[in-house]
């Protein structure tokens, strides 16, 4: 099992994105976080300069 979390540009964990996944699904979940969750979160904070491309997975 692997724990993944989406980190915003300021270094904070995006709420509700701490996920424990099986090793077989790590790549799939990473893609979901970066392609769907990060853009949605960045859109909420766009007025503060957030861009989905600045997010990372830890």
N, C-alpha and C positions, 0 to 999 in steps of 0.2 A: 504494500500500500504506500502511496505517495501523497503528501499534502501539497496542494497548490493554492496559491493566493494571487489575486490580481492587485498590483501595486500601482497607484496613481502617480502622476509626475512629481508630486511633492513627497513621495516615499511612504504614503499611508496605504493601508489595505482598504480596498473598496469594500463597503459593507456587503455581507452575505456572499463573499467570494472565497472563503476559506473552505476548500473542498478536499476530502480524502478520497482518492480514486485508486482503482486497481492499476497495476503497472501496464496492463494491456490497453487502458483507456487514457493514459496520460496525454498522448499526442492529440487525441480527439477533444479532450476537455481544454487543453491549452488553446487550440484553434478556436473553440467556442468562446472562451474568455476574451481572446484578442480580437476576434472578428465580429462578435455580437455584443458582449457585455461592455468592453472598453469604449466602443463608439457611442453606445447609449449613455454611459456615464459621462463621457467627455461632452456630449451634446448638452447635458444638464448644466455643465459648468463652463460652457464655451465662452461666456462673458468674462471669465477669469483666465482665458488663454489656454484652456485644456485642449489637447489634441490626442486622439486615440493612438497615434503613432508613438506617443511618449510613455505609454503604459508598458509594464513588463510583468512577467510571471516570476514568482519566487517559490 
